[in-house]
Amino acid sequence: MFKIAFLVMTLVSCAKHTPTPPPVPHMYDLSGFIGPSFETTNSPCLDGLLVNLGAACETMVQIEGAGVITELSCHKTKKKDSHWEQYTFIVIGDLSIGHPPNTHQFCRDHAAAIYFKSVHK
């Protein structure tokens, strides 16, 4: 019995283990956002922005912040000179917070206000 247990342990320890790379912080693949596992945010503005960024971006979408204020950016789009990579979008979940400086309103609904600002490249 001991020999069989030793053999099994030896075989398991010899199995090739491929380490998983650490995740890139704050970068998310939204290309499949509108799919079978889609969960609404209860904000048509935010859902629309996430779906459009996911469809337009060739690389992952950068999402900074959590809670009331969140910034979303697309660093490289599938189409050259797309407007989606020229702006950073600021999502504000508390409508009592005012207009962020140096931004323009993109969309607003009952759950969120979204503003955008130009990205200087």
N, C-alpha and C positions, 0 to 999 in steps of 0.2 A: 504494500500500500504506500509505504514511504517512497519507494522508487517511482511510482506513478505520479505522486504529488510533486516530487522533485522534477520529473520530466515535464509535467505540465507547466510548472513555474518557470523552468528554463525556456520553454518554447514561447511563453507569453512575454518574457523579458527580452527575447530576441526579436520580437515583432517590431517592424519599422514604425517608429513614431515620428510623424511629421509635425513639428511645432507650428502653431498658428501664429501669424504675425500679430502684433498688437494693433488694435483698431486706431485709425486716424481720428484724433479727437475732433468733435464738432462737425464731421463731414458725413453726409447721409445720402444714400442712393434713393432718390424719390422717383426714379423712372417707372417703378411699378406701383406708385402710390395709388393710382386709380385701378384697382384690381380686385380680386375676390376677397382680399383681407382688408379692404378699405374701411376705415372707421372715420366718420365725419367729425370735424372739430366743432360743429354747430355754428360755424361762421362761413357763409357762402364766399365771403371775400378771401379768407385764409385758405379754404379748400381750393378755390380757383387759382390762387397764387401758387400753392404747393403743386398742383397738377400741372400748371403751365411751366413752372421751373423744372419739374421732373421731366417733362417732355422736351424742353428746349436745351437742357444742359447735357453736354457730353461727359463732363466730369461730375463728381458728387457735389451736392449743394452744401454750402457751409451754413450752419445754423449756430449762432452765438447767443447766449443768454437763455434764461429759463424763467418762466413766470410771467410777469406783467409786460416786460419789454424784451423782444427777441429780434435779432437781425438775421436776414437771409440773403445770401449772395451766391451767384453762379459765376465761376471763374472762367469757364470755357464752354461755349455753346456749340451745337451741332452745325449751325449755319454761321458763316462769317459775318461779322458786324451786326449781330443780333442785339436788339435792345435789352434782352434779358441779362447780358453780362455787363452792361454799361451802368447798372444801378444796384444799389443796396436797398433792400426793403426792410422797413422797421415796422414790426407788428406790435401794437399796443393793446393789451387785453383789458385795460381799465379805461373806459371812455372818459373818465373825469380828468385824466392826465391830458395836458394840452398838447399842442402841435410841437413836435421836436424842431429845434432850430435848423435852418438850412435844408429843410425838406419840403416836399409837396405831397398833398393828399393823393393817394392812389385809389383807395376804396374804403368804405365804412359801412358797417351793418350793426345789428344789435349786440354783437359779441366782440367785435374788434375794429380798430381803426388801423389802416395800413398806409404808411407814408413811404416815399422813396427819395433817395438822394443820389447824385451822380458819383460814380467811382472814377477817381483820377488815375489814369493809366500812363 
